[in-house]
């Protein structure tokens, strides 16, 4: 530990010599000035641990010098010991009121000087140590609080990620289970269509060769309405084929949404991810007794495949679209069915290229959000939803995925009573 430094302010050469020799031999780092003005100048460049200040000096005296030192925020904490031949109580009280911590009376006694200097420097060192420990404790508390918040955030994100992973596994499992019977249905419908066509072809040929069938055959043909069956069965099989094709499309979308991410980014069609997310949320878009159907309008630009983690982006699409639906349902609470019908709920998805970025805009025509909420909307655990309906994690995680995982940006624009728009930017 470096030695303590002491500034001596005295105009008497004998006092300076005596103090310098005594304190230098005791191991202190000594500086000397001969008047108050010089002392104040010196304090711009040095920060002594203690000042020995003579009271009676030419120019400004020790009291005024002390007052100016104590009025400066950079020097006011330096302890000052007055040195004076003035022994009256009034002068001592004046000095102590100005901020001095002690007096040394002249003529100077070496033992007294060393005792008082050591005492006050020990107190000063202890005070500095306590202050430093307090600062370190405060810093430790701040770091612990930050670590706790970070741990809670990581834990919450882990739970959310596990939920999304479980959802992905569930969806992938459903898609797989659908595909097995679906393959059988597709094959069976194709075969049945061909077989029925062959059967009717055979009946037609029989009718041509047997122009006068027995009454029982004619009556049976009329009972089963053979002409209608000949016309209706092919249409029925065609409708069944369209239905299985629709199921196949749903299954493909489920597999697109649930695709697992690898350690590296892959090229992916973002439109497929958006479409698959819309499909999964379609049940929430349908009309009900409180409102007409929510219309989703997609205006897709000519996008290249993006180098990305598609599963994570699907999670972002899911969050933003689900939030848009929530916002519309919240704005509907104050409106009647006819009022909603007059200004239908809409979610508009636009995709385009702008300045080497893929841009994805998801906008609703709900009631919008205030500037205050907009400033907090990406904060961890911040939510405007009722207890049990929102975790405050969705947008925080969405932004983390876009910004940290894809070097992009997620921003929000909103006007009260006009709606809210989220814009995803991902570099090409």
N, C-alpha and C positions, 0 to 999 in steps of 0.2 A: 504494500500500500504506500503511495507517495506521501512525503511529509506535508504537514499542514503549512499553508502560506500565511504570512502576517505582513500587513502594511503598517509602517510606522509613519505618523504624521506629526512632526515636531520641528520647531525652528531653532532649538538649542543644540549646538554641536556635541556638547558633553553628554547630554541625555541620549542623543542618537547613537553615539559611540558605545555608551554603556549598554543600551538596549540591544543594539546590533550584536555586540560580542556575546552577551548572555544568551540571547535567543538563537543565534547562529550555532553556538556551541551545543545548545540543547537539541539541534537537529532540525530547526525550522527553516523554511525558505523565506527570506526577508527581502522586502522592498521598502525604500525610504523616500519620502517627499518632505519638503520644508514648509508647505503652507496648504490651506484648504483648497484654493483654486487648482493647484497642481494635483492634489489628491483626487478631486472630482474628474479631472482630465484622465488621470491614471486609471480610474475605474472603468473607463471606456474600453481598456485593453486587458485588464487583469481582473480576476474575481477572487480576492483573498478570502481565507477562511475566518480571519479576525482582523480588526482595525484597532490599533492603539492610537488614540487621537488626543493631542494636546488641546487644552481649552483656550489658553491665551496665546494667539498667534497674530502676526501682521496680516492685513487684509481681512478676509472673513474669518471670524473666530471659530472655535471648535463646535460651539452650539449650532451656528448657522450651517457649518459643514455637515454636521450630523443630521440636521433637519432636511437638507437637500439630498443626502444619501438615502434617508428613510422615505422620501417622497418619490424616489425612483423605483419602479417595479422590479428593475433588474438588480438593484443593489440593496433594497430595503431589508432583506433577510440576513445580511452580513452582520454578525455581532460586533458592537463597538464598546470599547473600554476607554473611558476618559482618563487622561492623566492631567492632574492639576495640583497647584499649591493652595487653591481655594478650598478651605475646609468647612465653610459655613453650609448649613443644611439647605438653605435656599438654592444655592448653586447646584448642589447634588440632586435635589428634587427636580430642578429644571432639566438637568441632563437626562435623568431617568425618564421624565415625561416625554422627552424628544425621541426616546427609543434606545438609549444606551443601556447596557446590561450591568455595568459595574464601574467602579472608580479605582484608580491607583493614585495615591497621594505622593506629592513630591516633598522632600527629596526621595528619589526612587530607591526602594529596597529590593535587592535582587531576588531574595527568597519569596517576597510577596508577589513580585511580578511573575515569577515562574509558577507559583501556586495558582494565581488567578488565571493566568493564560492557559495553563493545563486544564484547570477546572472547566473553563468556558469552551475550550476546544473539544474536550471530551463530551460536554453537553451538546455542542454543535455536531460532532460526529455521530453521536447517538441519535440526534434529531434527524439528520440526513439519512441515517440507516433506517430509522422507523418510516420516514417518508418514502424511501426507496422500496422498502418491504410492502408498504401500503399500495404503492403503484404496481408492484409486481403481483400482489394479491388481486388487485382490481383487474389487471391484465389477464391473470389466470382465470378469474371469474368470467370475464368476457369470453375468453377462449373456450371455457367449459360450456357456457351458454350456447356459443356458436356450434360447438361440437354436439351438444344435445339437440339443437334445432336441426343440424345436418343429419344426425342419426335418426331423428323422428321423420325427417323428410325422406331419407333413404328407406326407412322401414315402410313408410306409407307408399312410396313408389314401388317398393318390392311387392307389397300386398296387391297394389293395383296391377302391376305387371303379372303377378301370379293369377289374378282374376282374368286378365286378358289371355294369358296362356291357357288357362283352364277353358275359357270360352272358345279359343281357337281349337283346342283338342276336341272339345265337345262337337263343334261345328264340323271339324274334319271327320270325326267318327260318324256323325249323322250322314254326311255326304257319302262316305264309304258304304254305309249300310243301305242308303238309298240306291246306290249304283248297282248293287247285286240283283235285287228284284227288278230294277229298271231294265237291266240288260235282258233279263228273261222276258219281260213284258214287250220290249221292242221287237225281239225275235219272234215271239208268239203272235204279235199283231201283224207283222209282215207275213208270216206263214199263213195265218188265218185269212188275211186279205186275199192272198193268192189262192188258197184252197176254196174260199167262198166264190171267188171269180170263176174258178174251174167248175165248181158245182153248178152255178147258174148257167155257165156255158153248156154244161151237159144237159140241164133241164131244157134249155132253149133248143138244143139239137133234138132231144126227145120229142118236144112239142112239134118240131118240124116234121119228124118221121112218123109220128103217131097223131094224125090229124083228127081222129075221132076217138078220144080216150073214153074210158068208161065213166059212168055218172059219178061213181064214188071218188074217182081221181079229180074230176071237175069240181065236185062239191068241196073236197078237201082244199083244193087250190083257192077256192073262193073263201073258205073259212079262215085260212091263214093269210089271205090277201097276198098271194104270191107276187103279183105285180108290184105291190108296195115294198115287199121285202127285197125284191130285185133292185129297186131304186134306193131303198133306205139303208140296207146293210153296208154297202160300200161307203156311204156317207158316215155311218156310225164308226166304221173302222178308221176312216180318215180323221174323225174327231178324236178318237182314242190315240191315234198316232201324234196328233198335235198336242194332246195333253201330256203324253210321255216326253215329247220334245221339250215342253215347258218344264217338266220336272227335271229333265236333263240340264236345262239352262240354269235352273235354281241350284242344282247340285254343283255345277261348274262354278257358279258364283260363290257358293259356300266354300269350295276348295280354294278359290282365288283369295277370299277374305282371310282364310285360316292359314295361309301359307306361312311356314316357319322361316325366320331369318337365320342366315348363316353368319359367320364372323366377318365376311366381306360383303360389300355392296354388290348387287346384281342389277342388270338392266330389266326394267319392268314397265309395263303399260299402266300409267296412272289412271287412265279412264276406266280400265277394268276394275281397279281397286275401288274407285268411286262408285261405279255401277253395282259392284257386289255389296258395298256398304248400304247403298240405297235399297237394294233388294232385301237385305236383312232387316232394315228399319221400315219396310213397306207396311207392316201391320199397324205401325203408329201413324201412318199417313192416311189411312182409310177414314171415310166419313163415319160419324157416330151421332148419337142423339143430341149432342151439344154443338156440333159444328160440321160443316161440309168437309170434304176431303182436302188435305193439304196438297197443293200442287208443287211438284218439283220440276223445274225447268233447267235443262242442261244445255249449255251453249259451249260445245267443245271445239277448241282450236286444233290446229295441226301440230300436235306435240311429238317430239322424239321420245323414245324410251329413256326413262330417267335412271341414272346410276344411283341406287338407293337401297334402303332396307324396306321392302314392300310391306311386310307385316306390320312394322312400326308406323308407316304412313297410313295404312288402313286403320290403325288405332286412332290416329289423328283425325282422319275423315269421320270415323264413327263418333268421336267426341264432338266435333264441330257440328255435324248434322243433327246429332241428338240434342245438343244445346239449342240449335235453331228451332227444333220442334218444341222443346221446353219453353223457349221464349214466346213462340206463337200461342201455345196453350195458356201461358200466363197472361198474355194480352187479351185472350178470348174471355177471360173470367168476367170482365166488366161488360161484355157485349152479348146481344141476343143472337140467335141463329140467323135471323134475317140481316142483321147488321154485319155479321161475318160474311154472309153470302154476298152482300153488296160490295165488300172489299175483301175478296178471298185471300186466305192464307197462302203465301208463296215462299218457296225457297229456290233461289236462283244460283246455279253453279256455273261459273265461267272459267274456262282455262285458255291461256294464251302465252305467247313468248314476249318478254320485254327485257331488253338489255342483257342478253345472255342468261336470263333467269326464266324458269318455268313458273308461271303464276297460276294459282288456283284460288278463286274467289268464291266464298260461300256466304250468301247474304239472305236475310229474312226481312219480311216487312212487318215485324212486330213493333213493340212500343219503344225499342231502343234502350240505351243505358246512359247514365249521367257521366259527366267528365270525372267526377270523383271515383265512381265505380270503374270506369275505363282505366284510370291510373293504377288500380289495384288488381285488375282482373287476372293477371298472370301470376300474382303472388301465391306462394305456397299456402294451402289450406284456406284461401279466401273464397267464399261462396255467397251468393245472394239467394240461394234456394233455401227452402224450409228445412228444418232439422230432419235428417233421415233421407232427404232427397238429393243432397249434394255433398261430396266429400271435400271439395276445394282442391282436388288433385288433377282433374282432367286437363284444364288449360295449362297448368304448370308443367305437367308431363308432356303435353302436346308441344309447348314451346321448347322444352328441353330436347325433344326428339328432332324438331326442325332445326334449331340453332346449333346444338352440340353434336348431334349425330349426322346432320346433313349440311352443316355450314350455311344454313339458309336463314330465313327470318319469318316470324309470324306476327302480324300487326292487326290492329282492330280499328275500324271506323264505325262511328255510330252517331245518330241524331235522335233525340227524343221524338217519339211518335212517327219516326220515319224508318226505323229498323237498324239492324246491325250487320256489319260485313267483316268477315275475317279473311285476310289475304295471306296465303302461304307462298313463299318465294324459295325456290330450290335452284341452285346453280346448275347450268347444263354441263 
